[in-house]
Amino acid sequence: GCGPFCKPHAKFCHHLQNYKMASRVASQIAAKPVVARTNANNKASGLKAARSAFAAPMQAKSVRMATRSRAQAVTMASAVEFDSKIFTKEAVNMAGETEYIVRGGRDLFPKLKEAFKGIKKVGVIGWGSQGPAQAQNMRDSIEAAGLDITMRIGLREGSASVAEAEACGFKGAIGDVFDVIAESDLVMLLISDGAQALLYPRILAAMKPGATLGLSHGFLLGIMKNDGAAFREDINVVLVAPKGMGPSVRRLYEQGKEVNGAGINASFAVHQDYTGDATEIALGWSVALGSPFSFATTLEMEYRSDIYGERGILLGGVHGIVESLYTRYTTQLGMSKEEAFKNTVECITGPITKIISSKGIDAVYKSLSAEDQKIFMEAYQASYIPAKDILMECYEDVHSGAELRSVTDAVARFDKYPMEKIDQTEMWVVGKEVRAKRVEEEIPMNPFTAGVYVAMMVAQIDVLREKGHSYSEVCNESIIEAVDSLNPYMHARGVAFMVDNCSHTARLGSRKWAPRFHYNLMQRAYTAIDAGVTVDPEMESAFLNNPVHKAMATCASLRPSVDISVGAEGGKSTAGGARDY
């Protein structure tokens, strides 16, 4: 273990600090039993009352927690202010809170000339999930705007991605990573989070003064905070973070050539504005990617919500849900394997996703019969707290930096313990057969599955609101990205096609947290159902009156009605739906 002084960090080791704190807490705890024993006879009635309080029904606790979550959230979130002389800043009402956005669209491409006036060379570093999409979108937008800007792709020597980049039209425009960084006015840093953590000192050193470092994830800030490091003061640092995986960003941009504005929403942030025009550069970048609307955030709030979200309902959470429900339906309810898959994965990626995408979360409940609404609410009520328990832990692990260290540690072990495929179990083999015979109109709407899925989605939303995130961030990270970007990929080809089209950080997080959700749902939620949980009207009211439904309606009004088209094993598959809030 470490000594009292950690030389690599030149500061007192956290182990010593924790030891001192633990000693103080232990001393306090040790004193309490003496007091308790001394006064036991006089306080018997109080202890009895306390036991009674602890034994209160879990469902009542769920209602109180859900209600309290909303009350706390209303006062904590605040809009991020920004100003632009080029793009129109628009105020929008998000469930009673004023936030500011910039709408996108191909009709804004002429403004890119002014937004990028100081940029002659753009370097795209990396070719992972986001690299191919952002490089091609930026190139196509620059060409459409008639700009004299050159683009180069920075890849390491011998990279297998060289051939892929050349196939996408960048032949002759590929160079060494650090050479491209050194010559670029805008560096779009899209290498993996693990590589950023390892290479950022060299990357920052290579940049020329006055250049702009462009991030699509705030992960690097979290790593630098852990390391006690800071960005160079003579560069801009901005973020543009599309709320969807790279393939979705590219596919919807291509569809946007036919329907103006089609694309994936993005958040943007200006962490450091050395040249005075960093906001214009960030907004120009977002417009060039095809974002229907861009909303302001900070690097820290972005990485908290993003890393947390992909471990929750976006990837890990939904994986845990469908695996647990498949087990329940086949082993306890006697469903065939095919029917169980239809009532879990197909149900979520089909009708549930379409309804949420087109009409909102609460519309799933409202679409059901009275009898099915009761089943929905029983599942919702039983699942909300078990899901929120894990989600809160996950958020706090991200916030503290522990989850970020987990990612970098895992990446360092890749040579010995690489990520394996996650779709080799029985249900995913069955799923391939089900998809081959799929008739979209015949996919069942299972109210129990819907209740569990919506409970986790709302629990994720409530955690973000309690932690001070804006409704724009909440809706995009927990709802829109799920139904308009990610679920369509699972619908097309299964869970691996969805998860493994994402970043290393997302893939690792999904694999780590999915089993946690699976366990809590099996051990706590479903056992509560089997024990005869009854629907509490307050829980139903708390769900139906959650302000997120109004915020989501506003978000829905800001993007075109374009469904992403994803290639399935046997052709094309679409998910989501034209919004009609």
C-alpha positions in Angstrom: 0.0 0.0 0.0 0.9 3.7 -0.1 2.9 5.4 2.6 1.7 8.6 4.3 3.1 10.6 1.4 2.3 9.7 -2.2 5.3 10.9 -4.3 3.5 10.5 -7.7 0.9 13.0 -6.7 3.0 15.1 -4.4 0.3 15.3 -1.8 -0.9 13.5 1.3 -2.3 10.1 0.4 -6.0 9.6 0.6 -5.4 6.4 2.5 -4.0 8.4 5.5 -6.8 10.9 5.3 -9.4 8.1 5.2 -7.7 6.4 8.2 -7.9 9.6 10.3 -11.5 10.1 9.4 -12.4 6.4 10.0 -10.7 6.7 13.5 -12.9 9.7 14.4 -16.0 8.0 13.2 -15.2 4.8 15.0 -14.7 6.7 18.2 -18.0 8.4 17.9 -19.8 5.1 17.2 -18.1 3.3 20.1 -19.5 5.9 22.5 -23.1 5.5 21.4 -23.9 2.0 22.8 -22.9 3.2 26.3 -25.4 6.0 26.1 -28.0 3.6 24.6 -27.6 1.0 27.4 -27.7 3.6 30.1 -31.0 5.0 29.0 -32.5 1.8 27.6 -35.2 1.4 30.2 -36.3 5.0 29.9 -36.5 4.9 26.1 -38.1 1.5 25.4 -41.2 3.1 24.0 -39.2 5.3 21.7 -37.2 2.3 20.3 -40.5 0.4 19.7 -41.8 3.3 17.8 -38.6 3.5 15.7 -38.9 -0.2 14.9 -42.4 0.4 13.7 -41.3 3.2 11.5 -38.6 1.1 9.9 -41.1 -1.6 9.2 -43.4 0.7 7.2 -44.3 -0.7 3.8 -41.6 -0.2 1.1 -44.2 1.1 -1.4 -45.0 4.1 0.9 -41.3 4.8 1.0 -41.2 4.7 -2.8 -44.0 7.2 -3.0 -42.3 9.6 -0.6 -38.9 9.3 -2.3 -40.4 9.9 -5.8 -42.3 13.0 -4.6 -39.4 14.4 -2.7 -37.1 13.9 -5.7 -39.3 16.1 -7.8 -39.5 18.8 -5.1 -35.7 18.9 -4.7 -35.0 19.0 -8.4 -37.2 22.1 -9.2 -34.9 24.3 -7.1 -31.5 22.9 -8.1 -31.2 23.0 -11.9 -30.1 26.2 -13.6 -29.6 27.2 -17.2 -26.1 27.7 -18.6 -25.9 31.2 -20.1 -24.1 31.9 -23.4 -24.1 34.6 -26.1 -23.7 34.4 -29.8 -23.4 37.1 -32.5 -23.8 34.6 -35.3 -26.4 32.1 -34.3 -29.8 32.8 -32.8 -30.1 32.1 -29.1 -33.7 31.0 -28.3 -35.4 30.8 -25.0 -37.5 27.7 -24.4 -39.8 26.7 -21.6 -38.8 23.4 -20.1 -41.5 22.4 -17.6 -41.6 26.0 -16.2 -37.8 26.6 -16.4 -36.3 28.8 -19.0 -33.4 27.3 -20.9 -31.5 28.5 -24.0 -30.8 26.6 -27.3 -29.7 27.2 -30.8 -31.6 25.4 -33.6 -29.7 23.7 -36.4 -30.5 22.9 -40.0 -28.7 23.0 -43.4 -30.1 26.5 -44.0 -27.6 27.7 -41.4 -24.5 26.3 -43.2 -23.8 29.8 -44.8 -23.1 31.0 -41.2 -20.3 28.5 -40.8 -18.0 30.9 -42.7 -18.2 33.5 -40.0 -18.2 30.9 -37.1 -15.0 29.3 -38.5 -13.4 32.5 -39.7 -10.1 31.8 -37.8 -10.0 28.1 -38.8 -8.0 26.9 -41.9 -7.2 23.4 -40.8 -9.4 20.9 -38.9 -7.9 17.7 -37.5 -10.0 14.8 -36.5 -8.1 12.6 -34.1 -9.3 9.0 -33.8 -11.6 6.7 -35.8 -13.8 5.0 -33.2 -17.5 5.4 -32.6 -17.7 9.2 -33.2 -14.7 9.7 -35.5 -16.1 8.4 -38.8 -19.5 10.2 -38.3 -18.1 13.5 -37.2 -15.3 13.6 -39.8 -17.7 12.9 -42.7 -20.4 15.3 -41.4 -18.0 18.1 -40.9 -16.4 17.5 -44.3 -19.8 17.5 -46.1 -20.9 20.6 -44.3 -17.7 22.5 -45.1 -18.1 21.6 -48.7 -21.8 22.6 -48.7 -20.9 25.9 -47.2 -18.1 26.5 -49.8 -15.4 27.0 -47.2 -11.6 26.9 -47.8 -10.9 24.6 -44.9 -8.8 21.5 -45.1 -9.4 18.4 -43.0 -7.0 15.7 -42.0 -7.4 12.5 -39.9 -4.9 11.8 -37.2 -4.2 8.1 -36.7 -1.3 6.2 -35.1 1.1 4.5 -37.4 0.0 1.0 -38.5 -3.7 1.7 -37.4 -6.2 -0.7 -39.0 -8.5 2.4 -39.3 -6.4 3.9 -42.1 -8.1 1.7 -44.7 -11.6 2.6 -43.3 -10.8 6.3 -43.3 -9.6 6.1 -46.9 -12.7 4.3 -47.9 -14.7 7.2 -46.4 -13.0 9.6 -48.8 -10.0 10.7 -46.7 -7.3 9.1 -48.9 -4.2 11.4 -48.9 -5.6 13.3 -45.8 -4.3 11.0 -43.1 -1.3 11.7 -40.9 0.4 11.0 -37.7 -1.7 11.9 -34.6 0.7 14.5 -33.2 1.6 16.0 -36.6 -2.1 16.6 -37.3 -2.7 18.1 -33.8 0.3 20.5 -34.2 -0.9 21.9 -37.5 -4.7 22.1 -36.7 -6.7 25.2 -35.7 -9.5 23.0 -34.5 -8.6 19.6 -33.0 -11.6 17.3 -32.7 -10.2 14.9 -30.2 -12.2 11.7 -30.7 -9.9 9.0 -29.6 -11.0 6.6 -26.8 -11.3 7.9 -23.3 -8.6 5.5 -22.1 -6.3 6.9 -24.8 -7.1 10.5 -23.8 -6.3 9.7 -20.2 -2.9 8.3 -21.3 -1.9 10.8 -23.9 -3.4 14.2 -22.9 -0.1 15.7 -21.7 1.4 15.1 -25.1 -1.7 16.2 -26.9 -1.9 19.5 -25.0 1.9 20.1 -25.5 1.5 19.6 -29.3 -1.2 22.1 -29.8 -0.3 25.5 -31.2 -1.2 28.7 -29.2 -4.7 30.0 -30.0 -6.0 26.7 -31.4 -9.2 25.1 -30.2 -9.3 21.7 -28.4 -12.7 20.2 -29.3 -14.0 17.4 -27.1 -17.2 15.3 -27.6 -17.1 14.0 -24.0 -16.2 15.6 -20.8 -14.4 12.5 -19.6 -11.0 14.2 -20.0 -11.8 16.9 -17.5 -12.7 14.2 -15.0 -9.4 12.5 -15.5 -7.5 15.7 -15.3 -9.3 16.6 -12.0 -8.3 13.2 -10.6 -4.7 14.0 -11.7 -4.7 17.5 -10.4 -3.9 18.8 -13.9 -5.3 21.8 -15.9 -5.6 22.8 -19.6 -3.1 25.1 -21.1 -4.3 28.7 -20.8 -3.4 29.7 -24.3 -6.0 27.5 -26.1 -9.7 27.3 -26.4 -11.4 24.2 -24.8 -14.9 23.5 -26.1 -17.3 20.5 -26.2 -19.9 19.3 -28.7 -21.5 16.1 -27.6 -24.0 14.5 -29.9 -26.6 12.6 -27.9 -26.3 9.4 -29.8 -23.7 6.8 -31.0 -21.6 7.7 -34.0 -23.4 5.6 -36.6 -26.7 7.4 -35.6 -25.0 10.8 -36.0 -24.0 9.9 -39.5 -27.1 8.1 -40.6 -29.5 10.9 -39.5 -27.2 13.5 -41.1 -27.5 11.7 -44.4 -31.3 11.6 -43.9 -31.1 15.3 -43.1 -30.0 15.9 -46.7 -33.6 15.1 -47.6 -35.4 16.5 -44.6 -33.7 19.7 -43.4 -32.6 19.5 -39.7 -32.7 15.8 -39.3 -30.0 14.7 -37.0 -29.0 14.0 -33.4 -29.3 16.7 -30.7 -26.1 17.8 -29.1 -24.9 19.6 -26.0 -22.2 22.2 -26.2 -19.9 23.8 -23.6 -17.2 26.4 -23.5 -14.7 25.5 -20.8 -12.0 28.0 -21.8 -12.3 30.9 -24.2 -8.8 32.2 -25.0 -9.5 33.8 -28.4 -12.9 35.3 -27.6 -14.8 33.3 -30.2 -14.9 29.8 -28.7 -18.7 29.9 -28.4 -19.1 30.5 -32.1 -16.7 27.7 -33.0 -18.6 25.3 -30.7 -21.9 26.2 -32.2 -20.6 26.1 -35.7 -19.2 22.6 -35.1 -22.6 21.5 -33.7 -24.5 22.9 -36.7 -22.0 21.2 -39.0 -22.7 17.9 -37.4 -26.4 18.2 -38.2 -27.7 18.8 -34.7 -31.4 19.8 -34.8 -30.8 21.8 -31.6 -27.9 22.4 -29.4 -28.2 23.1 -25.7 -25.6 24.6 -23.3 -24.0 22.6 -20.5 -20.6 22.3 -18.8 -17.8 19.8 -19.3 -18.4 18.4 -15.8 -22.2 18.1 -16.1 -21.8 16.5 -19.5 -19.5 13.7 -18.4 -21.6 13.1 -15.2 -24.8 12.7 -17.1 -23.3 10.9 -20.1 -21.2 8.2 -18.3 -24.0 7.7 -15.8 -26.7 7.5 -18.5 -25.0 4.9 -20.6 -24.7 2.7 -17.5 -28.4 3.2 -16.8 -31.4 3.0 -19.1 -29.4 3.7 -22.3 -27.3 0.5 -22.3 -26.5 -1.3 -19.0 -29.9 -0.8 -17.4 -32.0 -1.9 -20.4 -29.7 -4.9 -20.8 -30.3 -5.8 -17.2 -34.0 -5.4 -17.6 -34.4 -7.7 -20.6 -32.2 -10.4 -19.2 -34.0 -10.5 -15.9 -37.5 -10.4 -17.5 -36.5 -13.1 -19.9 -35.5 -15.4 -17.0 -38.7 -14.6 -15.2 -41.0 -15.1 -18.1 -39.4 -18.5 -19.1 -38.8 -20.0 -15.6 -41.8 -18.6 -13.6 -44.5 -17.8 -16.1 -44.0 -20.7 -18.5 -43.5 -18.6 -21.7 -41.7 -20.2 -24.6 -38.3 -18.8 -25.4 -39.6 -17.0 -28.5 -42.6 -15.5 -26.7 -40.3 -14.4 -23.8 -38.0 -12.6 -26.2 -41.0 -10.9 -27.9 -42.3 -9.8 -24.5 -39.0 -8.3 -23.4 -36.6 -7.0 -26.0 -39.1 -6.8 -28.9 -41.6 -5.1 -26.7 -39.2 -2.4 -25.5 -37.5 -1.7 -28.8 -40.8 -1.9 -30.7 -44.0 -0.5 -29.3 -42.6 1.0 -26.1 -39.9 2.9 -28.0 -42.3 4.1 -30.7 -44.8 5.4 -28.2 -42.2 7.2 -26.1 -40.5 8.6 -29.2 -43.8 9.9 -30.7 -46.0 10.7 -27.7 -43.9 10.6 -24.5 -43.2 8.4 -21.5 -46.7 8.8 -19.9 -48.3 7.8 -23.2 -47.1 4.2 -22.6 -49.3 4.0 -19.5 -52.2 5.9 -21.1 -52.2 3.5 -24.1 -53.1 0.6 -21.9 -56.5 -0.8 -20.8 -57.5 -0.3 -17.2 -56.5 -3.8 -16.2 -53.1 -3.5 -17.9 -52.6 -0.1 -16.3 -52.8 -1.8 -12.9 -50.2 -4.4 -14.0 -48.0 -1.5 -15.3 -48.2 0.4 -12.0 -47.5 -2.7 -9.9 -44.3 -3.3 -11.9 -43.4 0.4 -11.9 -43.9 0.7 -8.2 -41.9 -2.4 -7.4 -39.1 -1.5 -9.7 -38.6 2.2 -9.1 -36.6 2.1 -5.8 -34.5 -1.0 -6.7 -33.5 0.8 -9.9 -32.9 4.2 -8.3 -30.8 2.6 -5.6 -28.3 1.4 -8.2 -28.6 4.5 -10.3 -27.8 6.8 -7.4 -24.7 4.7 -6.6 -23.6 4.9 -10.2 -24.0 8.6 -10.4 -22.0 9.2 -7.2 -19.3 6.9 -8.5 -19.1 9.0 -11.6 -19.1 12.2 -9.7 -16.4 11.1 -7.3 -14.1 10.0 -10.2 -14.2 6.3 -9.1 -16.0 5.2 -12.2 -13.6 7.0 -14.4 -10.7 5.3 -12.7 -12.5 2.0 -13.2 -12.5 2.7 -17.0 -8.8 3.6 -17.3 -7.9 0.6 -15.1 -10.0 -1.8 -17.3 -8.4 -0.4 -20.5 -5.0 -1.0 -19.0 -5.9 -4.7 -18.6 -7.2 -5.2 -22.1 -4.1 -7.1 -23.2 -4.9 -9.8 -20.6 -8.7 -9.3 -20.2 -10.2 -8.0 -23.4 -13.9 -7.4 -23.7 -15.8 -10.4 -25.0 -19.1 -10.6 -26.9 -22.3 -10.2 -25.0 -24.8 -11.8 -27.2 -23.9 -15.5 -27.1 -26.4 -16.6 -24.4 -29.6 -18.4 -25.2 -32.0 -15.4 -25.3 -29.9 -13.6 -27.9 -29.6 -16.7 -30.1 -33.3 -17.0 -29.9 -33.6 -13.3 -30.6 -31.9 -13.7 -34.0 -34.5 -16.2 -35.0 -37.3 -14.0 -33.7 -36.1 -11.0 -35.7 -35.9 -13.1 -38.9 -39.6 -13.8 -38.6 -40.6 -10.4 -37.2 -43.9 -8.8 -38.1 -43.8 -5.3 -36.5 -47.5 -5.0 -36.1 -47.6 -8.3 -34.1 -45.0 -7.3 -31.5 -46.9 -7.5 -28.1 -47.2 -4.6 -25.6 -46.5 -6.3 -22.3 -47.7 -4.0 -19.5 -45.3 -5.6 -16.9 -42.3 -5.1 -19.2 -43.4 -1.5 -19.8 -43.8 -0.8 -16.1 -40.3 -2.0 -15.3 -38.7 -0.2 -18.2 -40.5 3.1 -17.5 -39.7 2.9 -13.8 -35.9 2.7 -14.5 -36.2 5.6 -17.1 -38.0 7.8 -14.6 -35.7 6.8 -11.7 -32.8 7.9 -13.9 -34.4 11.2 -14.7 -35.2 11.9 -11.1 -31.6 11.2 -10.0 -30.3 13.7 -12.7 -32.8 16.3 -11.6 -31.8 15.9 -7.9 -28.2 16.4 -8.9 -29.0 19.7 -10.7 -29.1 18.8 -14.4 -31.2 20.8 -16.8 -34.2 19.4 -18.5 -32.5 19.6 -21.8 -29.7 17.4 -20.6 -32.1 15.1 -18.8 -34.5 14.5 -21.7 -31.6 14.0 -24.2 -29.5 11.7 -22.0 -32.3 9.6 -20.6 -35.1 9.6 -23.2 -34.3 10.8 -26.6 -30.9 9.0 -26.9 -32.6 5.8 -25.8 -35.5 5.8 -28.1 -34.1 7.6 -31.1 -30.5 6.4 -31.2 -29.8 3.3 -29.2 -32.9 1.1 -29.0 -33.2 1.1 -32.8 -29.8 -0.7 -33.0 -30.9 -3.3 -30.5 -34.1 -3.7 -32.5 -32.2 -4.2 -35.7 -29.6 -6.7 -34.6 -29.6 -7.3 -30.8 -27.8 -6.0 -27.7 -24.2 -6.4 -29.0 -25.0 -4.3 -32.1 -26.3 -1.6 -29.8 -23.7 -1.7 -27.0 -20.6 -2.4 -29.1 -21.2 0.4 -31.6 -20.5 2.8 -28.6 -17.3 3.9 -27.0 -15.0 1.8 -24.8 -16.3 3.7 -21.8 -19.9 2.9 -22.7 -19.2 -0.7 -23.5 -17.2 -1.3 -20.2 -19.9 0.5 -18.2 -22.7 -1.5 -19.7 -20.9 -4.8 -18.9 -20.2 -3.7 -15.4 -23.6 -2.3 -14.4 -26.1 -4.5 -16.3 -25.6 -7.4 -13.8 -26.2 -5.0 -10.9 -29.6 -4.0 -12.3 -30.4 -7.6 -13.1 -29.7 -8.7 -9.5 -31.7 -5.9 -7.9 -34.7 -6.4 -10.1 -34.7 -10.2 -9.5 -34.1 -10.0 -5.7 -36.1 -6.9 -4.8 -38.6 -5.8 -7.5 -40.0 -9.2 -8.7 -40.1 -10.7 -5.2 -42.2 -7.7 -4.2 -44.6 -8.4 -7.0 -44.8 -12.1 -6.1 -45.5 -11.1 -2.5 -48.6 -9.2 -3.6 -47.6 -5.5 -3.9 -50.6 -3.2 -4.3 -50.8 -0.1 -6.3 -50.5 3.2 -4.3 -52.5 6.0 -5.9 -49.8 8.5 -4.8 -47.1 6.7 -6.8 -49.4 6.7 -9.8 -50.0 10.4 -9.4 -46.2 11.1 -8.9 -45.5 9.4 -12.2 -48.3 11.0 -14.2 -47.5 14.5 -12.8 -43.7 14.3 -13.2 -42.7 17.6 -14.9 -40.4 15.7 -17.3 -43.5 15.0 -19.4 -43.9 18.7 -20.2 -40.1 19.1 -20.8 -40.1 16.2 -23.2 -43.0 17.7 -25.1 -40.9 20.9 -25.6 -37.9 18.8 -26.8 -40.1 17.0 -29.2 -41.3 20.2 -30.8 -37.7 21.1 -31.6 -36.7 18.3 -34.0 -38.1 17.1 -37.4 -40.2 14.0 -37.6 -37.6 11.7 -39.0 -37.1 8.1 -37.9 -33.6 6.6 -38.0 -33.3 3.8 -40.5 -30.9 1.0 -39.4 -29.9 -2.0 -41.4 -31.1 -5.2 -39.9 -29.8 -8.7 -40.7 -32.4 -9.1 -43.4 -32.9 -5.5 -44.5 -33.9 -2.3 -42.9 -35.4 -1.6 -39.5 -36.8 1.6 -38.1 -37.7 2.6 -34.6 -38.9 5.8 -32.9 -41.7 7.7 -34.4 -42.9 11.0 -35.8 -43.7 13.1 -32.7 -47.3 14.3 -32.2 -47.4 15.6 -28.6 
